[in-house]
Amino acid sequence: MFSKVRVCAAQWSNESPSGAFKRQNGLAQQDGGASPRQVPIWEKSNLTLEEAAAYSGIGINKLREMSDSKDCTFVLWNGTKRLLKRRRLDEHLDRLFSI
């Protein structure tokens, strides 16, 4: 009647027959299949308000207030998204607290 069908184990896993890792959408990861890369905050060039608050110890609302001015040198606008330039933020905070 029905014969048993043998299915390759690679079809049921994220591993291809060659042994290379594949993502769920079928695209191979560039780093050889390791988990998604998490860049430490102190290595990032641009930070979100949340990341900058965690990095600097200054509240999100205060950072938003500081970066709202037109002459702010450490803000980068991408449309309506606000990113803070980490190095320039460091320089700005150094000037503020060196007094």
Backbone atoms as SQL, in Angstrom:
CREATE TABLE atoms (id INTEGER PRIMARY KEY, chain TEXT, resi INTEGER, resn TEXT, atom TEXT, x REAL, y REAL, z REAL);
INSERT INTO atoms VALUES
  (1, 'A', 1, 'MET', 'N', 0.814, -1.179, 0.000),
  (2, 'A', 1, 'MET', 'CA', 0.000, 0.000, 0.000),
  (3, 'A', 1, 'MET', 'C', 0.864, 1.252, 0.000),
  (4, 'A', 2, 'PHE', 'N', 1.061, 1.834, 1.217),
  (5, 'A', 2, 'PHE', 'CA', 1.896, 3.034, 1.308),
  (6, 'A', 2, 'PHE', 'C', 3.315, 2.626, 1.632),
  (7, 'A', 3, 'SER', 'N', 4.238, 3.189, 0.937),
  (8, 'A', 3, 'SER', 'CA', 5.640, 2.921, 1.264),
  (9, 'A', 3, 'SER', 'C', 6.171, 4.054, 2.126),
  (10, 'A', 4, 'LYS', 'N', 7.144, 3.738, 2.925),
  (11, 'A', 4, 'LYS', 'CA', 7.741, 4.765, 3.776),
  (12, 'A', 4, 'LYS', 'C', 8.605, 5.679, 2.919),
  (13, 'A', 5, 'VAL', 'N', 8.448, 6.966, 3.158),
  (14, 'A', 5, 'VAL', 'CA', 9.239, 7.948, 2.432),
  (15, 'A', 5, 'VAL', 'C', 10.293, 8.491, 3.381),
  (16, 'A', 6, 'ARG', 'N', 11.498, 8.450, 2.957),
  (17, 'A', 6, 'ARG', 'CA', 12.585, 8.955, 3.782),
  (18, 'A', 6, 'ARG', 'C', 12.856, 10.411, 3.401),
  (19, 'A', 7, 'VAL', 'N', 12.823, 11.275, 4.385),
  (20, 'A', 7, 'VAL', 'CA', 13.047, 12.696, 4.162),
  (21, 'A', 7, 'VAL', 'C', 14.403, 13.071, 4.731),
  (22, 'A', 8, 'CYS', 'N', 15.149, 13.820, 3.958),
  (23, 'A', 8, 'CYS', 'CA', 16.477, 14.261, 4.411),
  (24, 'A', 8, 'CYS', 'C', 16.309, 15.120, 5.664),
  (25, 'A', 9, 'ALA', 'N', 17.113, 14.893, 6.678),
  (26, 'A', 9, 'ALA', 'CA', 17.019, 15.630, 7.939),
  (27, 'A', 9, 'ALA', 'C', 17.285, 17.108, 7.754),
  (28, 'A', 10, 'ALA', 'N', 18.051, 17.486, 6.740),
  (29, 'A', 10, 'ALA', 'CA', 18.380, 18.895, 6.512),
  (30, 'A', 10, 'ALA', 'C', 17.143, 19.696, 6.131),
  (31, 'A', 11, 'GLN', 'N', 16.123, 19.029, 5.571),
  (32, 'A', 11, 'GLN', 'CA', 14.914, 19.743, 5.201),
  (33, 'A', 11, 'GLN', 'C', 14.148, 20.216, 6.429),
  (34, 'A', 12, 'TRP', 'N', 14.337, 19.551, 7.542),
  (35, 'A', 12, 'TRP', 'CA', 13.588, 19.880, 8.747),
  (36, 'A', 12, 'TRP', 'C', 14.366, 20.775, 9.698),
  (37, 'A', 13, 'SER', 'N', 15.596, 21.051, 9.391),
  (38, 'A', 13, 'SER', 'CA', 16.395, 21.898, 10.269),
  (39, 'A', 13, 'SER', 'C', 16.818, 23.145, 9.506),
  (40, 'A', 14, 'ASN', 'N', 17.562, 23.988, 10.167),
  (41, 'A', 14, 'ASN', 'CA', 18.093, 25.184, 9.523),
  (42, 'A', 14, 'ASN', 'C', 19.418, 24.913, 8.845),
  (43, 'A', 15, 'GLU', 'N', 19.784, 23.678, 8.743),
  (44, 'A', 15, 'GLU', 'CA', 21.071, 23.333, 8.167),
  (45, 'A', 15, 'GLU', 'C', 20.880, 22.794, 6.765),
  (46, 'A', 16, 'SER', 'N', 21.690, 23.245, 5.843),
  (47, 'A', 16, 'SER', 'CA', 21.617, 22.769, 4.470),
  (48, 'A', 16, 'SER', 'C', 22.409, 21.471, 4.357),
  (49, 'A', 17, 'PRO', 'N', 22.232, 20.724, 3.279),
  (50, 'A', 17, 'PRO', 'CA', 22.984, 19.479, 3.121),
  (51, 'A', 17, 'PRO', 'C', 24.498, 19.693, 3.153),
  (52, 'A', 18, 'SER', 'N', 24.966, 20.875, 2.764),
  (53, 'A', 18, 'SER', 'CA', 26.410, 21.133, 2.781),
  (54, 'A', 18, 'SER', 'C', 26.917, 21.457, 4.176),
  (55, 'A', 19, 'GLY', 'N', 26.011, 21.664, 5.139),
  (56, 'A', 19, 'GLY', 'CA', 26.409, 21.967, 6.496),
  (57, 'A', 19, 'GLY', 'C', 26.405, 23.456, 6.806),
  (58, 'A', 20, 'ALA', 'N', 26.136, 24.292, 5.817),
  (59, 'A', 20, 'ALA', 'CA', 26.109, 25.743, 6.044),
  (60, 'A', 20, 'ALA', 'C', 24.787, 26.136, 6.693),
  (61, 'A', 21, 'PHE', 'N', 24.844, 27.106, 7.562),
  (62, 'A', 21, 'PHE', 'CA', 23.656, 27.559, 8.276),
  (63, 'A', 21, 'PHE', 'C', 22.807, 28.438, 7.382),
  (64, 'A', 22, 'LYS', 'N', 21.496, 28.288, 7.449),
  (65, 'A', 22, 'LYS', 'CA', 20.582, 29.149, 6.717),
  (66, 'A', 22, 'LYS', 'C', 19.604, 29.785, 7.681),
  (67, 'A', 23, 'ARG', 'N', 19.213, 31.007, 7.381),
  (68, 'A', 23, 'ARG', 'CA', 18.185, 31.663, 8.168),
  (69, 'A', 23, 'ARG', 'C', 16.833, 31.116, 7.747),
  (70, 'A', 24, 'GLN', 'N', 15.799, 31.465, 8.479),
  (71, 'A', 24, 'GLN', 'CA', 14.458, 30.987, 8.177),
  (72, 'A', 24, 'GLN', 'C', 14.001, 31.418, 6.787),
  (73, 'A', 25, 'ASN', 'N', 14.440, 32.591, 6.316),
  (74, 'A', 25, 'ASN', 'CA', 14.018, 33.069, 5.002),
  (75, 'A', 25, 'ASN', 'C', 14.895, 32.518, 3.885),
  (76, 'A', 26, 'GLY', 'N', 15.853, 31.667, 4.204),
  (77, 'A', 26, 'GLY', 'CA', 16.674, 31.034, 3.199),
  (78, 'A', 26, 'GLY', 'C', 17.964, 31.762, 2.896),
  (79, 'A', 27, 'LEU', 'N', 18.197, 32.919, 3.481),
  (80, 'A', 27, 'LEU', 'CA', 19.424, 33.661, 3.217),
  (81, 'A', 27, 'LEU', 'C', 20.488, 33.283, 4.236),
  (82, 'A', 28, 'ALA', 'N', 21.678, 33.068, 3.780),
  (83, 'A', 28, 'ALA', 'CA', 22.767, 32.709, 4.687),
  (84, 'A', 28, 'ALA', 'C', 23.248, 33.938, 5.436),
  (85, 'A', 29, 'GLN', 'N', 23.618, 33.761, 6.685),
  (86, 'A', 29, 'GLN', 'CA', 24.162, 34.860, 7.471),
  (87, 'A', 29, 'GLN', 'C', 25.607, 35.088, 7.077),
  (88, 'A', 30, 'GLN', 'N', 26.042, 36.339, 7.134),
  (89, 'A', 30, 'GLN', 'CA', 27.393, 36.690, 6.730),
  (90, 'A', 30, 'GLN', 'C', 28.439, 36.230, 7.735),
  (91, 'A', 31, 'ASP', 'N', 28.063, 36.097, 8.986),
  (92, 'A', 31, 'ASP', 'CA', 29.052, 35.742, 9.999),
  (93, 'A', 31, 'ASP', 'C', 29.161, 34.233, 10.209),
  (94, 'A', 32, 'GLY', 'N', 28.673, 33.458, 9.276),
  (95, 'A', 32, 'GLY', 'CA', 28.822, 32.014, 9.367),
  (96, 'A', 32, 'GLY', 'C', 27.792, 31.338, 10.237),
  (97, 'A', 33, 'GLY', 'N', 26.720, 32.041, 10.590),
  (98, 'A', 33, 'GLY', 'CA', 25.642, 31.407, 11.317),
  (99, 'A', 33, 'GLY', 'C', 25.606, 31.683, 12.797),
  (100, 'A', 34, 'ALA', 'N', 26.454, 32.547, 13.289),
  (101, 'A', 34, 'ALA', 'CA', 26.401, 32.885, 14.715),
  (102, 'A', 34, 'ALA', 'C', 25.117, 33.650, 14.993),
  (103, 'A', 35, 'SER', 'N', 24.794, 33.824, 16.236),
  (104, 'A', 35, 'SER', 'CA', 23.589, 34.569, 16.593),
  (105, 'A', 35, 'SER', 'C', 23.727, 36.008, 16.105),
  (106, 'A', 36, 'PRO', 'N', 22.629, 36.756, 16.002),
  (107, 'A', 36, 'PRO', 'CA', 22.707, 38.127, 15.516),
  (108, 'A', 36, 'PRO', 'C', 23.736, 38.931, 16.302),
  (109, 'A', 37, 'ARG', 'N', 24.517, 39.709, 15.582),
  (110, 'A', 37, 'ARG', 'CA', 25.628, 40.440, 16.194),
  (111, 'A', 37, 'ARG', 'C', 25.108, 41.569, 17.060),
  (112, 'A', 38, 'GLN', 'N', 25.539, 41.609, 18.289),
  (113, 'A', 38, 'GLN', 'CA', 25.199, 42.669, 19.212),
  (114, 'A', 38, 'GLN', 'C', 26.437, 43.530, 19.412),
  (115, 'A', 39, 'VAL', 'N', 26.367, 44.781, 18.953),
  (116, 'A', 39, 'VAL', 'CA', 27.491, 45.695, 19.088),
  (117, 'A', 39, 'VAL', 'C', 27.361, 46.410, 20.430),
  (118, 'A', 40, 'PRO', 'N', 28.406, 46.411, 21.250),
  (119, 'A', 40, 'PRO', 'CA', 28.336, 47.114, 22.526),
  (120, 'A', 40, 'PRO', 'C', 28.108, 48.613, 22.306),
  (121, 'A', 41, 'ILE', 'N', 27.405, 49.242, 23.223),
  (122, 'A', 41, 'ILE', 'CA', 27.060, 50.660, 23.097),
  (123, 'A', 41, 'ILE', 'C', 28.313, 51.510, 22.928),
  (124, 'A', 42, 'TRP', 'N', 29.375, 51.215, 23.671),
  (125, 'A', 42, 'TRP', 'CA', 30.574, 52.061, 23.617),
  (126, 'A', 42, 'TRP', 'C', 31.330, 51.923, 22.304),
  (127, 'A', 43, 'GLU', 'N', 30.919, 50.993, 21.418),
  (128, 'A', 43, 'GLU', 'CA', 31.547, 50.862, 20.106),
  (129, 'A', 43, 'GLU', 'C', 30.686, 51.448, 18.993),
  (130, 'A', 44, 'LYS', 'N', 29.448, 51.791, 19.287),
  (131, 'A', 44, 'LYS', 'CA', 28.566, 52.341, 18.271),
  (132, 'A', 44, 'LYS', 'C', 28.904, 53.799, 17.994),
  (133, 'A', 45, 'SER', 'N', 28.738, 54.221, 16.756),
  (134, 'A', 45, 'SER', 'CA', 28.976, 55.615, 16.389),
  (135, 'A', 45, 'SER', 'C', 27.791, 56.489, 16.762),
  (136, 'A', 46, 'ASN', 'N', 26.605, 55.992, 16.505),
  (137, 'A', 46, 'ASN', 'CA', 25.377, 56.743, 16.753),
  (138, 'A', 46, 'ASN', 'C', 24.476, 55.955, 17.684),
  (139, 'A', 47, 'LEU', 'N', 23.865, 56.668, 18.613),
  (140, 'A', 47, 'LEU', 'CA', 23.042, 56.024, 19.636),
  (141, 'A', 47, 'LEU', 'C', 21.619, 56.558, 19.582),
  (142, 'A', 48, 'THR', 'N', 20.657, 55.696, 19.876),
  (143, 'A', 48, 'THR', 'CA', 19.293, 56.154, 20.067),
  (144, 'A', 48, 'THR', 'C', 19.224, 56.864, 21.415),
  (145, 'A', 49, 'LEU', 'N', 18.118, 57.533, 21.688),
  (146, 'A', 49, 'LEU', 'CA', 17.973, 58.197, 22.980),
  (147, 'A', 49, 'LEU', 'C', 18.084, 57.199, 24.129),
  (148, 'A', 50, 'GLU', 'N', 17.496, 56.033, 23.972),
  (149, 'A', 50, 'GLU', 'CA', 17.532, 55.013, 25.022),
  (150, 'A', 50, 'GLU', 'C', 18.959, 54.532, 25.260),
  (151, 'A', 51, 'GLU', 'N', 19.702, 54.293, 24.169),
  (152, 'A', 51, 'GLU', 'CA', 21.082, 53.843, 24.300),
  (153, 'A', 51, 'GLU', 'C', 21.951, 54.944, 24.914),
  (154, 'A', 52, 'ALA', 'N', 21.739, 56.195, 24.481),
  (155, 'A', 52, 'ALA', 'CA', 22.520, 57.313, 25.009),
  (156, 'A', 52, 'ALA', 'C', 22.237, 57.517, 26.496),
  (157, 'A', 53, 'ALA', 'N', 20.998, 57.298, 26.915),
  (158, 'A', 53, 'ALA', 'CA', 20.655, 57.422, 28.329),
  (159, 'A', 53, 'ALA', 'C', 21.374, 56.348, 29.143),
  (160, 'A', 54, 'ALA', 'N', 21.393, 55.132, 28.641),
  (161, 'A', 54, 'ALA', 'CA', 22.082, 54.045, 29.335),
  (162, 'A', 54, 'ALA', 'C', 23.591, 54.292, 29.350),
  (163, 'A', 55, 'TYR', 'N', 24.117, 54.830, 28.275),
  (164, 'A', 55, 'TYR', 'CA', 25.551, 55.082, 28.143),
  (165, 'A', 55, 'TYR', 'C', 26.021, 56.221, 29.046),
  (166, 'A', 56, 'SER', 'N', 25.250, 57.301, 29.086),
  (167, 'A', 56, 'SER', 'CA', 25.702, 58.511, 29.780),
  (168, 'A', 56, 'SER', 'C', 25.167, 58.644, 31.204),
  (169, 'A', 57, 'GLY', 'N', 24.070, 57.971, 31.511),
  (170, 'A', 57, 'GLY', 'CA', 23.455, 58.129, 32.821),
  (171, 'A', 57, 'GLY', 'C', 22.552, 59.351, 32.897),
  (172, 'A', 58, 'ILE', 'N', 22.309, 59.992, 31.761),
  (173, 'A', 58, 'ILE', 'CA', 21.414, 61.149, 31.689),
  (174, 'A', 58, 'ILE', 'C', 20.066, 60.659, 31.190),
  (175, 'A', 59, 'GLY', 'N', 18.992, 61.197, 31.732),
  (176, 'A', 59, 'GLY', 'CA', 17.654, 60.750, 31.357),
  (177, 'A', 59, 'GLY', 'C', 17.299, 61.050, 29.911),
  (178, 'A', 60, 'ILE', 'N', 16.375, 60.275, 29.386),
  (179, 'A', 60, 'ILE', 'CA', 15.932, 60.419, 28.004),
  (180, 'A', 60, 'ILE', 'C', 15.352, 61.811, 27.762),
  (181, 'A', 61, 'ASN', 'N', 14.534, 62.296, 28.677),
  (182, 'A', 61, 'ASN', 'CA', 13.915, 63.617, 28.491),
  (183, 'A', 61, 'ASN', 'C', 14.957, 64.729, 28.473),
  (184, 'A', 62, 'LYS', 'N', 15.973, 64.639, 29.318),
  (185, 'A', 62, 'LYS', 'CA', 17.033, 65.649, 29.336),
  (186, 'A', 62, 'LYS', 'C', 17.851, 65.593, 28.047),
  (187, 'A', 63, 'LEU', 'N', 18.152, 64.386, 27.566),
  (188, 'A', 63, 'LEU', 'CA', 18.874, 64.245, 26.302),
  (189, 'A', 63, 'LEU', 'C', 18.050, 64.791, 25.148),
  (190, 'A', 64, 'ARG', 'N', 16.752, 64.549, 25.172),
  (191, 'A', 64, 'ARG', 'CA', 15.866, 65.081, 24.135),
  (192, 'A', 64, 'ARG', 'C', 15.881, 66.606, 24.173),
  (193, 'A', 65, 'GLU', 'N', 15.812, 67.170, 25.370),
  (194, 'A', 65, 'GLU', 'CA', 15.842, 68.622, 25.533),
  (195, 'A', 65, 'GLU', 'C', 17.176, 69.208, 25.037),
  (196, 'A', 66, 'MET', 'N', 18.279, 68.562, 25.391),
  (197, 'A', 66, 'MET', 'CA', 19.608, 69.030, 24.976),
  (198, 'A', 66, 'MET', 'C', 19.785, 68.978, 23.461),
  (199, 'A', 67, 'SER', 'N', 19.229, 67.970, 22.830),
  (200, 'A', 67, 'SER', 'CA', 19.432, 67.791, 21.389),
  (201, 'A', 67, 'SER', 'C', 18.379, 68.473, 20.528),
  (202, 'A', 68, 'ASP', 'N', 17.411, 69.144, 21.148),
  (203, 'A', 68, 'ASP', 'CA', 16.376, 69.850, 20.389),
  (204, 'A', 68, 'ASP', 'C', 16.865, 71.164, 19.775),
  (205, 'A', 69, 'SER', 'N', 17.917, 71.762, 20.330),
  (206, 'A', 69, 'SER', 'CA', 18.351, 73.070, 19.834),
  (207, 'A', 69, 'SER', 'C', 18.944, 72.946, 18.432),
  (208, 'A', 70, 'LYS', 'N', 18.813, 74.010, 17.665),
  (209, 'A', 70, 'LYS', 'CA', 19.284, 74.026, 16.277),
  (210, 'A', 70, 'LYS', 'C', 20.808, 73.931, 16.183),
  (211, 'A', 71, 'ASP', 'N', 21.533, 74.451, 17.185),
  (212, 'A', 71, 'ASP', 'CA', 22.992, 74.452, 17.131),
  (213, 'A', 71, 'ASP', 'C', 23.619, 73.259, 17.849),
  (214, 'A', 72, 'CYS', 'N', 22.844, 72.237, 18.122),
  (215, 'A', 72, 'CYS', 'CA', 23.363, 71.033, 18.777),
  (216, 'A', 72, 'CYS', 'C', 24.295, 70.301, 17.810),
  (217, 'A', 73, 'THR', 'N', 25.513, 70.028, 18.257),
  (218, 'A', 73, 'THR', 'CA', 26.514, 69.401, 17.392),
  (219, 'A', 73, 'THR', 'C', 26.527, 67.877, 17.464),
  (220, 'A', 74, 'PHE', 'N', 25.793, 67.303, 18.402),
  (221, 'A', 74, 'PHE', 'CA', 25.865, 65.849, 18.566),
  (222, 'A', 74, 'PHE', 'C', 24.596, 65.118, 18.159),
  (223, 'A', 75, 'VAL', 'N', 23.690, 65.793, 17.450),
  (224, 'A', 75, 'VAL', 'CA', 22.466, 65.128, 17.004),
  (225, 'A', 75, 'VAL', 'C', 22.524, 64.894, 15.499),
  (226, 'A', 76, 'LEU', 'N', 21.998, 63.756, 15.081),
  (227, 'A', 76, 'LEU', 'CA', 21.913, 63.390, 13.675),
  (228, 'A', 76, 'LEU', 'C', 20.460, 63.021, 13.412),
  (229, 'A', 77, 'TRP', 'N', 19.826, 63.724, 12.511),
  (230, 'A', 77, 'TRP', 'CA', 18.433, 63.459, 12.182),
  (231, 'A', 77, 'TRP', 'C', 18.364, 62.619, 10.924),
  (232, 'A', 78, 'ASN', 'N', 17.613, 61.544, 10.989),
  (233, 'A', 78, 'ASN', 'CA', 17.309, 60.713, 9.838),
  (234, 'A', 78, 'ASN', 'C', 15.799, 60.728, 9.704),
  (235, 'A', 79, 'GLY', 'N', 15.290, 61.712, 8.959),
  (236, 'A', 79, 'GLY', 'CA', 13.851, 61.931, 8.923),
  (237, 'A', 79, 'GLY', 'C', 13.422, 62.454, 10.273),
  (238, 'A', 80, 'THR', 'N', 12.575, 61.724, 10.952),
  (239, 'A', 80, 'THR', 'CA', 12.152, 62.119, 12.296),
  (240, 'A', 80, 'THR', 'C', 12.880, 61.327, 13.382),
  (241, 'A', 81, 'LYS', 'N', 13.752, 60.417, 12.963),
  (242, 'A', 81, 'LYS', 'CA', 14.505, 59.615, 13.932),
  (243, 'A', 81, 'LYS', 'C', 15.723, 60.403, 14.401),
  (244, 'A', 82, 'ARG', 'N', 15.897, 60.476, 15.701),
  (245, 'A', 82, 'ARG', 'CA', 16.993, 61.213, 16.314),
  (246, 'A', 82, 'ARG', 'C', 18.060, 60.228, 16.777),
  (247, 'A', 83, 'LEU', 'N', 19.277, 60.423, 16.282),
  (248, 'A', 83, 'LEU', 'CA', 20.421, 59.639, 16.730),
  (249, 'A', 83, 'LEU', 'C', 21.438, 60.607, 17.317),
  (250, 'A', 84, 'LEU', 'N', 22.110, 60.180, 18.362),
  (251, 'A', 84, 'LEU', 'CA', 23.107, 61.023, 19.003),
  (252, 'A', 84, 'LEU', 'C', 24.496, 60.482, 18.680),
  (253, 'A', 85, 'LYS', 'N', 25.357, 61.362, 18.205),
  (254, 'A', 85, 'LYS', 'CA', 26.729, 60.985, 17.862),
  (255, 'A', 85, 'LYS', 'C', 27.499, 60.797, 19.162),
  (256, 'A', 86, 'ARG', 'N', 27.924, 59.572, 19.403),
  (257, 'A', 86, 'ARG', 'CA', 28.503, 59.210, 20.690),
  (258, 'A', 86, 'ARG', 'C', 29.750, 60.019, 21.030),
  (259, 'A', 87, 'ARG', 'N', 30.679, 60.147, 20.105),
  (260, 'A', 87, 'ARG', 'CA', 31.925, 60.866, 20.392),
  (261, 'A', 87, 'ARG', 'C', 31.659, 62.347, 20.669),
  (262, 'A', 88, 'ARG', 'N', 30.794, 62.950, 19.869),
  (263, 'A', 88, 'ARG', 'CA', 30.485, 64.367, 20.091),
  (264, 'A', 88, 'ARG', 'C', 29.697, 64.568, 21.377),
  (265, 'A', 89, 'LEU', 'N', 28.854, 63.615, 21.721),
  (266, 'A', 89, 'LEU', 'CA', 28.147, 63.685, 22.996),
  (267, 'A', 89, 'LEU', 'C', 29.149, 63.628, 24.142),
  (268, 'A', 90, 'ASP', 'N', 30.132, 62.733, 24.040),
  (269, 'A', 90, 'ASP', 'CA', 31.191, 62.654, 25.057),
  (270, 'A', 90, 'ASP', 'C', 31.919, 63.990, 25.190),
  (271, 'A', 91, 'GLU', 'N', 32.288, 64.588, 24.053),
  (272, 'A', 91, 'GLU', 'CA', 32.991, 65.873, 24.075),
  (273, 'A', 91, 'GLU', 'C', 32.134, 66.950, 24.725),
  (274, 'A', 92, 'HIS', 'N', 30.845, 66.960, 24.378),
  (275, 'A', 92, 'HIS', 'CA', 29.924, 67.951, 24.946),
  (276, 'A', 92, 'HIS', 'C', 29.809, 67.785, 26.457),
  (277, 'A', 93, 'LEU', 'N', 29.669, 66.559, 26.912),
  (278, 'A', 93, 'LEU', 'CA', 29.554, 66.305, 28.348),
  (279, 'A', 93, 'LEU', 'C', 30.853, 66.630, 29.070),
  (280, 'A', 94, 'ASP', 'N', 31.996, 66.363, 28.433),
  (281, 'A', 94, 'ASP', 'CA', 33.284, 66.717, 29.033),
  (282, 'A', 94, 'ASP', 'C', 33.398, 68.230, 29.240),
  (283, 'A', 95, 'ARG', 'N', 32.950, 69.002, 28.232),
  (284, 'A', 95, 'ARG', 'CA', 32.982, 70.466, 28.363),
  (285, 'A', 95, 'ARG', 'C', 32.051, 70.936, 29.466),
  (286, 'A', 96, 'LEU', 'N', 30.879, 70.331, 29.576),
  (287, 'A', 96, 'LEU', 'CA', 29.914, 70.738, 30.599),
  (288, 'A', 96, 'LEU', 'C', 30.430, 70.461, 32.007),
  (289, 'A', 97, 'PHE', 'N', 31.039, 69.288, 32.175),
  (290, 'A', 97, 'PHE', 'CA', 31.429, 68.874, 33.525),
  (291, 'A', 97, 'PHE', 'C', 32.853, 69.243, 33.888),
  (292, 'A', 98, 'SER', 'N', 33.596, 69.857, 32.992),
  (293, 'A', 98, 'SER', 'CA', 34.967, 70.253, 33.315),
  (294, 'A', 98, 'SER', 'C', 35.022, 71.611, 34.001),
  (295, 'A', 99, 'ILE', 'N', 33.883, 72.249, 34.119),
  (296, 'A', 99, 'ILE', 'CA', 33.813, 73.576, 34.745),
  (297, 'A', 99, 'ILE', 'C', 33.905, 73.456, 36.253);
